[in-house]
Amino acid sequence: MLSQHLENRRQSQSADQPDGSSGQQSHGVLFSSSVSAFTPRDLLILAFYHKRIILIVALLSIIAGLTAATYARTRYAAESLVMMMIDRAHAGISDVAGTLPSILSIDGLKSVDSEIRILESRRVIEDTLSALDPVTLFPEIARPRLFGLLPADSPQDQLEKAIDKFKRRLQVEQQSSSNIVRLSFSHEDPDLAADTVNALADAYLKRRRAIFDVPRSPFLASELARHSDQLKSIEGQIQALKSEYDIVDLGQESLLAANQVDSIVQRRRQTQERQAALQAEVTAAKKRLAALPERVFDFREQSNQTQNDDDRNVLLRLELERDRMASQFLPDYPPLQELERKIRTVRQSMKGGDKPVYNTTREVRNPSIPFLNNHLLTLEIEQDAVARQLDELNRQHTVAVEKVGRLRKAESELRDLERTRGVMEDIYRDYAQRTEAARAEEEAAKVRFSNVRVVQPAVAPATGTSMAPSFIIAGLVGGILLGGAAGVLATWLRQVYILPHEIERDLGVPAIASFSDTDGELVSPGAQQELIHLAAQLRDHGLDDQPMALIQFVTANDGDGDAIVARGLALEFAKGRGLRTLVIDLCGDGTGQLTAINAGADDKTDGEAAGEADSGAVERLPTIEPQGTGDLEALPSAVPLLWVSRQATGSALGSLRTPIAQSRQMLERLNQRFDIILILSPPIGNSHLARRLSPMVDANILVARAEHTRAPVAARMRDSILASGGDIVGLVLTGRHFHIPQVIYRWL
């Protein structure tokens, strides 16, 4: 059989393939095709396919650069010059007479470097920011973070950011071979830049005086700080004690706690009295209940009536029967006389006086017992509730007594702390007065001569520098790089096919034909040439000199173009090659296929085609059971030698209940009658029919739609056909788009 020849062909191909070849081609792919590497044209096609993403990313980068350039502010650098005068003490040379000039030595240069380090110190920068307000100098540090989603930084974090920004914008340089130091600070506001440099110089001078001046009141200041810390500690202890004992007003809370204890004691006494009363009531109820009799007399009855006494009923029935027979027979009729005797016997029995007399006496349960039981149950329930209430009152009394004890303890501790706080406040007040007096005396005694002079104060600069050109260049370069990266990422994430060789590379199945999205019913010259090429491949690659006759079109989704390709191929086989061709439509009733073929026929007019279709020329094709309901019917189309099935889905071939052997025999009979048979199966994901017929046909053609069929779906379609034992001749790509403009494409 033909399937055995195909299997032998696959085994021979598998034996001829070298190591590392595609395993798919050795297990059911009839044609092999070498996959070429990407060419510059393919890269250009991918770039035009993803041009929207590439342009969007590139434009975003360019827009970001332009936006940054728009918001880039011109910075103005204000400068100031400070002169460090080095005296004999720094140089290490003694001047006894005091007539030698000042000199600059290596030690003097080191002293200038030390002064620069003081200028750049954190303390000097903090003092400068305190004088200018960090938010005024850098407004961005007070704005909400993350586009307003997060609140602004805390004041401490704002200060840290301001110090970092200040250090980046500050430049302190020593002029070569001199004792002049240049201070420079850049800012968007020239006036603020000049004010910042002047404030920095003032802060530096103050810091320098604080470093070199000898304090005269260190002991008083330290003692004042120590007592201040002790006062704060005592205050914290008082607040912690109040929080621990939950105290607001100690006197008021003590009074409330005592009143609560007294109230609980009174309620507990009342509850105990009620408990004693309930105990007495329960005892009395139990005594009365035990003294009551269990049953009491209800009524008495005397009667001579006997149960089941049916004499009168029997007498009535006998008399009725006698009257009926007397109306129909003579008096000497034997059955009538028998009835008379029975009547006399019953009457004698009723006259008898030997019936017994019955006496009935009834006693009932004493009704007082349920009442006393209910009352006793109510008393016991109330007694249990009172006991629970008493337990709760005892617990509340314990808690209240504990609270009173805790308040007494807290009162003792609080009095000690308040006494200590009073003493510490007096000591702190005394030290504060003495410290201020000492500081006033030290300020009056200061006569130190400064050896640092500001020779040039900072003024507002007239010109500045801007980063806008740099941002624009960075946006352009970033747009090119990010656009290319976006195109590569989109290509890597894409799961649909746009080029035939992508199918060959991913699926290992050769792309034997491709049709563009503008071909329609494949009547254009280019589509016709592609159909001729496809038909030649199918007819020229036969097995053992037997061309392929049974071909199935397999698709994964509806609307992938398999019906259009099948119709175009059928027209090529029938008109171009003169082969008896049958199109079996297992996706519908065949009417749509016949109408499309008749509409596309160019050798007959519409009237002739309609007349032939309506003439009733229906050819019934034989099956294994021609007398059954599974026969396959075919209608001749307007094209000679071309038939289209009608209602094939209701035939034995389109039914999954038909045995495989019967379907195979049916296809063999159809193969004997037609030269080429094209089968349109339902999508493989919707029906098992395509997998069922795949090993029965000579070859299976996969159909995928460009930019529509996903790669995992196509792979599952291929694996399903191969797993079912079918042979794949190749894949036809439909709906292909040409993204490169024709002006550029002609040069590729």
Residue pairs with C-beta under 8 A, 6 or more apart in sequence:
2 543
2 546
2 698
3 695
3 696
5 543
5 544
5 546
6 30
6 543
6 698
6 727
9 30
9 543
10 26
10 27
10 28
10 30
10 727
13 25
13 26
13 32
14 26
14 27
17 25
17 26
22 29
22 508
23 508
24 507
24 508
24 509
24 718
24 722
25 32
25 508
27 722
28 721
28 722
28 725
28 726
28 727
28 728
29 508
29 509
29 510
29 727
29 728
29 729
29 730
30 541
30 699
30 727
30 728
30 729
30 730
31 510
31 512
31 537
31 541
31 729
31 730
32 510
33 504
33 510
33 511
33 730
35 501
35 504
35 505
36 501
40 748
41 740
41 748
42 499
42 501
44 740
44 744
44 748
45 498
45 499
45 739
45 740
46 487
46 491
46 498
47 54
47 487
48 739
48 740
49 498
49 739
50 486
50 487
50 490
50 491
51 739
53 486
53 487
53 490
54 483
54 484
54 486
54 487
54 490
55 483
56 486
57 479
57 482
57 483
57 485
57 486
58 479
58 480
58 482
58 483
58 486
59 479
60 479
60 482
61 475
61 478
61 479
61 482
61 483
62 475
62 476
62 478
62 479
63 475
64 475
64 478
65 471
65 472
65 473
65 474
65 475
65 476
65 478
65 479
66 471
66 472
66 475
68 467
68 471
68 474
68 475
69 467
69 468
69 469
69 471
69 472
69 475
70 468
72 466
72 467
72 468
72 471
73 188
73 466
74 188
74 464
74 465
74 466
75 169
75 186
75 187
75 188
75 464
75 465
75 466
76 186
76 187
76 188
76 189
76 190
76 193
76 460
76 461
76 463
76 464
77 184
77 185
77 186
77 193
77 461
77 464
77 465
78 184
78 185
78 186
78 187
78 190
78 193
78 194
78 196
78 197
78 458
78 459
78 460
78 461
79 182
79 183
79 184
79 197
79 456
79 458
79 461
80 182
80 183
80 184
80 197
80 198
80 201
80 454
80 456
80 457
80 458
81 180
81 181
81 182
81 183
81 454
81 455
81 456
82 119
82 180
82 181
82 183
82 201
82 204
82 452
82 453
82 454
82 455
83 179
83 180
83 181
83 452
83 453
83 454
83 455
84 111
84 112
84 115
84 179
84 180
84 181
84 451
84 452
85 102
85 179
85 451
85 452
85 453
86 102
86 103
86 104
86 105
86 108
86 111
86 112
86 179
86 451
87 102
87 451
88 94
88 95
88 100
88 102
90 107
90 108
90 111
91 102
91 103
91 104
91 105
91 107
91 108
92 105
92 107
93 100
93 103
104 179
108 179
112 174
112 179
112 181
113 174
115 181
115 208
115 452
116 172
116 174
116 181
118 124
118 204
118 207
118 208
118 211
119 172
119 181
119 183
119 200
119 204
120 167
120 170
120 172
121 207
122 163
123 207
124 200
124 203
124 204
124 207
125 163
125 166
125 167
125 170
125 200
125 203
126 159
126 163
127 203
127 206
127 207
128 166
128 196
128 199
128 200
128 203
129 137
129 159
129 162
129 163
129 166
131 199
131 202
131 203
132 192
132 195
132 196
132 199
134 141
134 158
134 159
134 162
135 141
135 142
135 158
136 192
137 162
137 166
137 187
137 192
137 196
138 161
138 162
138 165
141 152
141 153
141 158
141 161
141 162
141 165
142 152
142 153
142 158
143 152
144 150
144 151
144 152
145 151
145 152
145 153
152 158
153 161
166 185
169 185
169 186
169 187
170 183
170 184
170 185
170 200
171 182
171 183
171 184
171 185
172 181
172 182
172 183
172 184
173 181
173 182
173 184
174 180
174 181
174 182
175 181
175 182
180 455
183 197
183 200
183 201
183 458
184 197
185 193
185 196
185 197
185 200
185 458
186 193
186 464
186 465
187 193
187 196
190 460
190 461
190 462
190 464
191 460
193 458
193 460
193 461
194 458
194 459
194 460
194 461
195 458
196 458
197 458
198 457
198 458
201 454
201 457
201 458
204 452
205 450
205 452
208 452
209 448
209 450
212 448
213 446
213 448
215 221
215 442
216 438
216 441
216 442
216 445
217 435
217 438
217 439
217 442
220 431
220 434
220 435
220 438
221 435
223 431
224 428
224 431
224 432
224 435
227 424
227 427
227 428
227 431
228 428
230 424
231 421
231 424
231 425
231 428
234 417
234 420
234 421
234 424
235 421
237 417
238 414
238 417
238 418
238 421
241 247
241 410
241 413
241 414
241 417
242 248
242 414
244 410
245 406
245 407
245 410
247 253
247 407
247 410
247 414
250 407
250 410
250 411
250 414
253 407
254 404
254 407
254 408
254 411
257 400
257 403
257 404
257 407
258 404
260 400
260 403
261 397
261 400
261 401
261 404
264 393
264 396
264 397
264 400
265 397
267 393
268 390
268 393
268 394
268 397
271 386
271 389
271 390
271 393
272 390
274 386
275 383
275 386
275 387
275 390
278 379
278 382
278 383
278 386
279 383
281 379
282 376
282 379
282 380
282 383
285 372
285 375
285 376
285 379
286 376
288 372
289 369
289 372
289 373
289 376
292 366
292 368
292 369
292 372
293 366
294 365
294 366
294 369
295 363
295 364
295 365
295 366
296 363
296 364
296 365
296 366
297 361
297 362
297 363
298 362
298 363
298 364
299 361
299 362
300 359
300 360
300 361
300 362
301 359
301 360
301 361
301 362
302 357
302 358
302 359
302 360
303 357
303 358
303 360
304 355
304 356
304 357
304 358
305 358
306 355
306 356
311 346
311 349
311 350
312 350
314 346
315 343
315 346
315 347
315 350
318 339
318 342
318 343
318 346
319 343
321 339
322 336
322 339
322 340
322 343
325 333
325 335
325 336
325 339
326 336
329 335
329 336
330 336
331 337
495 710
495 711
495 712
496 706
496 707
496 708
496 709
496 710
496 711
497 503
497 506
497 704
497 706
497 707
497 709
497 711
497 714
497 733
498 706
498 707
498 736
498 737
498 739
500 511
500 514
500 733
501 511
503 509
503 511
503 704
503 714
503 731
503 733
504 510
504 511
506 711
506 714
506 715
507 714
507 715
507 718
507 731
509 702
509 718
509 728
509 730
509 731
510 730
510 731
511 730
511 731
511 732
511 733
512 534
512 537
512 701
512 729
512 730
512 731
512 732
513 530
513 531
513 533
513 534
513 565
513 730
513 732
513 733
514 530
514 706
514 732
514 733
514 734
514 736
515 522
515 527
515 530
515 561
515 564
515 565
515 732
515 733
515 734
515 735
515 736
516 526
516 527
516 735
516 736
516 737
516 738
517 706
517 734
517 735
517 736
517 737
518 524
519 526
519 527
520 564
521 564
521 567
521 568
521 596
521 600
522 528
522 530
522 531
522 564
522 565
522 567
522 568
523 600
527 568
528 572
531 568
531 569
531 571
531 572
532 572
532 576
534 569
534 572
534 732
535 569
535 572
535 573
535 576
535 577
537 729
537 730
538 547
538 548
538 551
538 569
538 699
538 729
539 547
539 548
539 577
540 547
541 548
541 729
542 548
543 698
548 676
548 698
548 699
548 729
549 671
549 674
549 675
549 676
549 677
549 698
550 667
550 671
550 677
550 679
550 696
550 697
550 698
550 699
551 676
551 677
551 678
551 679
551 697
551 698
551 699
551 700
551 701
551 729
552 679
552 681
552 690
552 693
552 694
552 697
552 699
552 700
552 701
552 726
553 562
553 565
553 566
553 678
553 679
553 680
553 681
553 700
553 701
553 703
554 562
554 681
554 684
554 690
554 694
554 700
554 701
554 702
554 703
554 717
554 721
555 562
555 681
555 683
555 684
555 702
555 703
555 704
555 717
556 683
556 684
556 685
556 704
556 709
556 713
556 714
556 716
556 717
557 683
557 685
557 705
557 708
557 709
557 713
558 683
559 705
560 703
560 704
560 705
560 708
560 709
560 734
560 735
561 703
561 705
561 732
561 734
561 735
562 680
562 703
562 732
562 734
563 585
563 587
563 592
563 593
563 596
563 680
564 734
565 703
565 732
565 734
566 583
566 593
566 678
566 680
567 583
567 593
567 596
567 597
567 600
569 678
570 581
570 583
570 597
570 642
570 676
570 678
571 597
571 600
571 601
571 639
571 642
573 579
573 581
573 642
573 675
573 676
574 580
574 581
574 639
574 640
574 641
574 642
575 603
575 639
575 640
575 642
578 641
579 641
579 675
579 676
580 641
580 643
580 673
580 674
580 675
580 676
581 641
581 642
581 643
581 674
581 675
581 676
581 677
581 678
582 634
582 643
582 644
582 645
582 670
582 674
582 676
582 677
582 678
583 590
583 593
583 597
583 642
583 643
583 644
583 645
583 678
583 680
584 632
584 645
584 648
584 653
584 677
584 678
584 679
584 680
585 592
585 593
585 644
585 645
585 648
585 680
586 648
586 649
586 653
586 654
586 679
586 680
586 681
586 682
586 689
587 649
587 680
587 681
587 682
588 649
589 646
589 647
589 648
589 649
590 635
590 644
590 645
590 646
590 647
590 648
591 646
593 644
593 680
594 613
594 635
594 637
594 644
594 646
597 637
597 638
597 639
597 642
597 644
598 606
598 609
598 610
598 613
598 637
598 638
598 639
599 606
601 609
601 637
601 638
601 639
603 639
603 640
604 612
604 638
604 639
608 638
609 637
609 638
612 636
612 638
613 635
613 637
613 638
617 635
617 636
618 633
618 634
618 635
618 646
619 633
619 634
619 635
619 636
619 643
620 626
620 631
620 633
620 634
621 631
621 632
621 633
621 634
621 669
621 670
621 673
622 631
622 669
623 630
623 631
623 632
623 651
623 652
623 666
623 669
624 652
624 662
624 665
624 666
624 669
625 631
625 652
625 662
628 652
629 650
630 650
630 651
630 652
630 653
630 655
630 658
631 651
631 652
632 645
632 648
632 651
632 652
632 653
632 666
632 670
633 645
633 646
633 647
633 651
634 643
634 644
634 645
634 646
635 643
635 644
635 645
635 646
636 642
636 643
637 643
637 644
643 674
645 651
648 654
652 658
652 662
652 663
652 666
653 663
653 666
653 667
653 693
654 689
656 688
656 689
656 692
660 692
660 696
663 692
663 693
663 696
664 696
667 677
667 693
667 696
667 697
670 677
671 677
679 693
679 697
681 687
681 689
681 690
681 693
682 689
682 690
683 690
684 690
684 691
684 716
684 717
684 720
684 721
685 713
685 716
685 717
690 720
690 721
691 720
691 721
691 723
691 724
691 726
692 724
694 700
694 721
694 724
694 725
694 726
694 727
695 724
695 725
695 726
697 726
698 727
699 727
699 728
699 729
700 721
700 726
700 727
700 728
700 729
701 728
701 729
701 730
701 731
701 732
702 714
702 717
702 718
702 721
702 728
702 730
702 731
702 732
703 731
703 732
703 734
704 714
704 731
704 732
704 733
704 734
705 733
705 734
705 735
706 733
706 734
706 735
706 736
706 737
707 735
707 737
708 735
714 731
718 728
721 728
722 728
738 745
740 748
